Amino acid sequence: MSIGELADASLIDRAFLSRLLSDLDKKKLVQKGTHRTDKRFAQIGLTSAGQELFLEILPLAKAQIQSALEGLSTREISQLKQTLSAIIRNLNQPTPLCDSKRPIQGKRRH
């Protein structure tokens, strides 16, 4: 995946993701390369050590998700997926700039 695709899929800030990927690269868990068709973009992939670690933690992640969804009906899980998808779509939309003439609403400091 490209860094942009990975950021979009994981909902992680690109700057934070970039630092995280650098750390994972130093640990030899990911490798960076150039995109096949567009040399301006970096392509990120798992190394064999990264793939092994992924396969090791995957059952733990699945168990955690299963635990989180325990007691929810199929209909509730479907609704949750739809709601999360809508939130993700919203987060991927450009955000309107704040009007600098209006104060930002929130708690006042005393």
Summary of the structure (lengths in Angstrom):
residues: 110
radius of gyration: 19.3
end to end distance: 47.9
largest distance: 56.1
contacts: 203
relative contact order: 0.09
helix: 55%
strand: 10%
